Amino acid sequence: MKVIYVSSELFINEFIDAIQHSNLVKFRKRYRQVDLLLIDDIQFLGGKERSQEEFFHTFNTLFDGHKQIVLSSDRPASEIANLEHRLVSRFEWGLTAELQPPDIETRMAILRKKRAACRSYCATKFSISRHRIRTNVRRLEGALMRVASFASLSGKELTQEVVEHLLKDILQEEGRHSVTIEQIQRRVAEHFDVRLADMTSKRRPASIAFPRQVAMYLRASYQGVPE
């Protein structure tokens, strides 16, 4: 089984290089004679007319040959700016799956795999990332590599303080996206038109039983939210 996994940027750059060096036949053979083509960040095709034209025919060739095509994007195809309608329609032919931020178990599985790959010394000290780096896997991987590189090159002992210093900018950015318990309670109270004071009091009136359950569920969904 022949598989190609590239970013849309690499596809575009290889296409431009093929034009400049008169290697279009070789380029098309590379991308059109595969069993599975995976392209990441396909949204960057937007506005690039010749690259869109080339990918349109590549898509058709693979589709007609009953091959598999997997595309990723940070937005639905219909929302990609300057993407030809014929490509939008083809992208919508297949199954669309929304990728949510990974849960704690998935993040830890990724970290264990990455730790083994880079042979780092940060197995326990990096555990802060489980709860504090939540937005995406790439940021999590980048943070791990930063800590692993420091440990490998400096030979210094990794402490919690050292790790937090190394990841200061990442953790600050993550903090901007964090959700506090107070924010959850406030939004739930507004939605159900109840007083925030009733949500947090020791009293248990029936009118706030369900809103409280919703707030508790949301809190559990955001494991690791700041107290």
C-alpha positions as CSV (number, residue, x, y, z in Angstrom):
1,M,0.0,0.0,0.0
2,K,1.5,3.3,-1.1
3,V,0.8,6.2,1.3
4,I,1.7,9.9,1.1
5,Y,1.3,12.3,4.0
6,V,2.2,16.0,3.3
7,S,1.1,19.5,4.2
8,S,-0.6,21.6,1.6
9,E,2.4,23.9,1.7
10,L,4.7,21.1,0.7
11,F,2.2,20.0,-2.1
12,I,2.2,23.6,-3.4
13,N,6.0,24.0,-3.2
14,E,6.6,20.7,-5.0
15,F,4.1,21.7,-7.7
16,I,5.8,25.1,-8.2
17,D,9.2,23.3,-8.3
18,A,7.8,20.8,-10.9
19,I,6.7,23.7,-13.1
20,Q,10.0,25.5,-12.9
21,H,12.0,22.3,-13.7
22,S,9.6,20.8,-16.2
23,N,8.9,17.8,-13.9
24,L,5.1,17.8,-13.9
25,V,5.0,14.2,-15.2
26,K,7.0,13.0,-12.2
27,F,5.1,15.2,-9.8
28,R,1.7,13.8,-11.0
29,K,3.0,10.3,-10.9
30,R,4.0,10.8,-7.2
31,Y,0.6,12.1,-6.1
32,R,-1.8,10.3,-8.4
33,Q,-0.4,6.8,-8.1
34,V,-1.0,6.2,-4.4
35,D,-3.5,4.2,-2.4
36,L,-3.9,6.8,0.3
37,L,-3.2,10.6,0.1
38,L,-3.3,12.6,3.3
39,I,-2.9,16.4,3.2
40,D,-2.8,18.6,6.3
41,D,-4.0,22.2,6.4
42,I,-5.7,22.1,3.1
43,Q,-7.1,25.6,3.8
44,F,-3.8,27.1,2.5
45,L,-4.9,26.2,-1.1
46,G,-7.2,29.1,-0.9
47,G,-6.3,31.8,-3.4
48,K,-3.7,29.7,-5.2
49,E,-5.5,29.1,-8.5
50,R,-2.9,27.0,-10.3
51,S,-2.4,24.8,-7.3
52,Q,-6.1,24.4,-6.9
53,E,-6.4,23.4,-10.6
54,E,-3.7,20.8,-10.1
55,F,-5.2,19.4,-6.9
56,F,-8.6,19.3,-8.5
57,H,-7.3,16.9,-11.2
58,T,-5.3,14.9,-8.6
59,F,-8.4,14.5,-6.5
60,N,-10.5,13.3,-9.5
61,T,-7.8,10.8,-10.5
62,L,-7.7,9.3,-7.1
63,F,-11.4,9.3,-6.6
64,D,-12.1,7.7,-9.9
65,G,-9.5,5.1,-9.0
66,H,-11.3,4.3,-5.8
67,K,-8.3,5.5,-3.7
68,Q,-8.5,7.0,-0.3
69,I,-8.1,10.8,0.4
70,V,-7.9,12.4,3.8
71,L,-7.8,16.1,4.2
72,S,-7.5,18.3,7.4
73,S,-8.4,21.9,7.8
74,D,-9.0,24.4,10.6
75,R,-12.4,25.3,9.2
76,P,-15.2,23.7,7.0
77,A,-14.5,23.7,3.3
78,S,-17.4,26.1,2.7
79,E,-15.6,28.7,4.9
80,I,-12.2,28.5,3.2
81,A,-11.6,31.9,1.5
82,N,-11.0,31.9,-2.2
83,L,-11.4,28.2,-2.6
84,E,-13.0,27.2,-5.9
85,H,-16.6,25.9,-5.6
86,R,-15.8,22.7,-7.5
87,L,-13.2,21.9,-4.8
88,V,-15.6,22.8,-2.0
89,S,-18.2,20.4,-3.4
90,R,-15.7,17.6,-3.7
91,F,-14.4,18.1,-0.2
92,E,-18.0,17.8,1.0
93,W,-18.5,14.5,-0.8
94,G,-16.8,12.6,2.0
95,L,-17.3,12.2,5.7
96,T,-16.6,15.3,7.8
97,A,-15.3,14.7,11.3
98,E,-14.7,17.5,13.8
99,L,-11.6,17.0,15.9
100,Q,-11.9,18.2,19.5
101,P,-9.0,18.9,21.8
102,P,-7.6,15.6,23.1
103,D,-8.7,14.5,26.6
104,I,-6.2,13.9,29.4
105,E,-5.8,10.2,28.6
106,T,-5.0,10.9,24.9
107,R,-2.6,13.7,25.8
108,M,-0.8,11.4,28.2
109,A,-0.6,8.7,25.5
110,I,0.9,11.2,23.1
111,L,3.4,12.3,25.7
112,R,4.5,8.8,26.5
113,K,5.0,8.0,22.8
114,K,7.0,11.3,22.3
115,R,9.1,10.7,25.4
116,A,10.1,7.3,24.1
117,A,11.0,8.8,20.7
118,C,13.2,11.5,22.1
119,R,14.5,9.6,25.1
120,S,13.9,12.5,27.4
121,Y,14.5,12.7,31.1
122,C,11.3,14.6,31.8
123,A,8.8,11.8,32.4
124,T,7.4,12.9,35.7
125,K,8.3,16.6,35.7
126,F,6.3,17.3,32.5
127,S,3.1,16.0,33.9
128,I,1.9,19.6,34.4
129,S,1.0,19.6,30.7
130,R,-1.9,17.2,31.3
131,H,-3.9,19.9,32.8
132,R,-2.4,23.2,31.6
133,I,-1.7,22.6,27.9
134,R,-5.1,21.8,26.4
135,T,-5.6,23.7,23.1
136,N,-3.9,21.4,20.6
137,V,-1.5,18.5,20.2
138,R,1.1,20.4,18.3
139,R,1.6,22.8,21.2
140,L,1.8,19.9,23.6
141,E,4.5,18.2,21.4
142,G,6.4,21.5,21.1
143,A,6.4,22.0,24.8
144,L,7.7,18.5,25.4
145,M,10.5,18.9,22.8
146,R,11.6,22.1,24.4
147,V,11.9,20.5,27.9
148,A,13.5,17.4,26.4
149,S,16.1,19.4,24.5
150,F,16.9,21.4,27.6
151,A,17.4,18.3,29.7
152,S,19.5,16.6,27.0
153,L,21.8,19.6,26.3
154,S,22.2,21.1,29.8
155,G,22.3,18.0,31.9
156,K,20.7,19.9,34.7
157,E,18.0,18.4,36.9
158,L,14.5,19.1,35.9
159,T,12.4,20.6,38.6
160,Q,8.8,21.8,38.5
161,E,10.1,25.4,38.6
162,V,12.5,24.8,35.7
163,V,9.8,23.3,33.6
164,E,7.4,26.1,34.2
165,H,10.1,28.6,33.4
166,L,10.9,26.9,30.1
167,L,7.2,26.8,29.2
168,K,6.4,30.3,30.6
169,D,5.2,31.7,27.2
170,I,3.1,28.6,26.4
171,L,1.5,28.4,29.8
172,Q,0.6,32.1,29.7
173,E,-1.0,31.7,26.3
174,E,-2.9,28.6,27.5
175,G,-4.1,30.7,30.5
176,R,-5.9,33.1,28.1
177,H,-8.0,30.1,27.0
178,S,-8.6,28.6,30.4
179,V,-12.1,28.5,31.9
180,T,-12.5,29.0,35.7
181,I,-15.2,27.6,37.9
182,E,-16.5,31.0,38.5
183,Q,-17.0,31.6,34.8
184,I,-18.9,28.4,34.4
185,Q,-21.2,29.2,37.3
186,R,-21.8,32.7,36.0
187,R,-22.7,31.6,32.5
188,V,-24.9,28.8,33.8
189,A,-26.7,31.2,36.1
190,E,-27.3,33.7,33.3
191,H,-28.6,31.0,31.0
192,F,-31.1,29.7,33.5
193,D,-31.9,33.1,34.8
194,V,-31.0,32.3,38.4
195,R,-28.9,34.2,40.9
196,L,-25.2,33.4,41.1
197,A,-25.5,33.7,44.9
198,D,-28.1,30.8,44.8
199,M,-25.8,28.7,42.7
200,T,-23.0,29.0,45.2
201,S,-25.0,29.0,48.5
202,K,-25.5,26.1,50.8
203,R,-29.2,26.3,50.3
204,R,-30.8,23.7,47.9
205,P,-33.9,25.2,46.4
206,A,-35.5,23.0,43.7
207,S,-35.3,25.9,41.1
208,I,-31.5,25.7,41.0
209,A,-31.0,21.9,41.2
210,F,-30.7,21.4,37.5
211,P,-28.5,24.5,36.8
212,R,-26.2,23.2,39.5
213,Q,-26.0,19.8,37.9
214,V,-25.2,21.5,34.5
215,A,-22.4,23.5,36.2
216,M,-21.0,20.4,37.8
217,Y,-21.1,18.6,34.5
218,L,-19.3,21.4,32.7
219,R,-16.7,21.6,35.5
220,A,-16.0,17.8,35.0
221,S,-15.7,18.3,31.3
222,Y,-13.0,20.9,31.9
223,Q,-10.8,18.8,34.1
224,G,-8.0,20.9,35.4
225,V,-9.7,24.2,35.3
226,P,-8.3,26.7,37.8
227,E,-10.0,26.8,41.1
